[in-house]
């Protein structure tokens, strides 16, 4: 290689460094080897108990319409790529709709059935099953057009110092990510594995449940399940995780 | 260094800052280092050990976010420690460390935590008394 080629290579390398320093890491990469092994093996991943329930529900005819998910959508494999695009800004509703909320729109509007309860095994099972269809695909939510303002609101919330401990999401998950908090590595806080099986819960939970735990942790008021700001925050988090691969159903410590 | 007496608006009644310290104790009861250790090392009380390493054998994997508390009494006076617990923003406005004896500027405080500071005046005094025992020299 000539001297000038070396110089060009060096310039390119230096230009790439800031990006590399902020490289996005999945929470999987910050988990211990036993947790990663659980996620790597579908037979060892407890979340697949919920996926199996989701498979049963996918075929079950419910509600006044007597329709199953499969009656409209076909095989669940037809849902490949859907979860990678969620949450999405719903122009008709003028707000962000999460995957959980979208499932319940199907329940109430098309199946004529009651909405599934938040954090219920049924809702976690359906969303885990749909999410699984996108496993390995890059997170790629729509952030342009009408979604842009929602993303901006979500980011503002992410950067807001709040609660009695006066901490923002950004302070821990951007500024201090990788540091040891109480002996655990602080992850960057990406939503690419939800719903997750969390060892601390000994159960399955949605992103909303996890966000609630963080907000309570800084002694702040949690976001209500129907608060539009929750959708904004989840959309911003997905935008921030763009390119990370969907891991649903993830396992976390 | 700030030479004059600084009084924070909302916390003015609670304590007086002189330079980078609160020289006067917040209560009339002398701090108890044994109770203070429970405040500092209690994960749910002072929450200090979530970020600070120190002489705490019960914390098997020490935190790396904030300075190690070993020898803090060699580096800071009681008054300096008191200010850094009460409101470290006076010393560094950008610090991630919470203010344990000020409600100034807090937003979206959870219902269970509203209307009170993270630690009581006596808990601050107990924690100061304990931290003043952490000498290495």
Interface residues (C-beta under 8 A of the other chain):
Chain A: X160 X161 X162 X163 X164 X165 X166 X167 X171 X175 X176 X179 X180 X181 X182 X183 X184 X215 X216 X219 X220 X221 X222
Chain B: X43 X47 X49 X50 X51 X59 X60 X61 X62 X63 X64 X65 X96 X98 X99 X105 X106 X107 X108 X109 X110 X111 X112 X113 X118
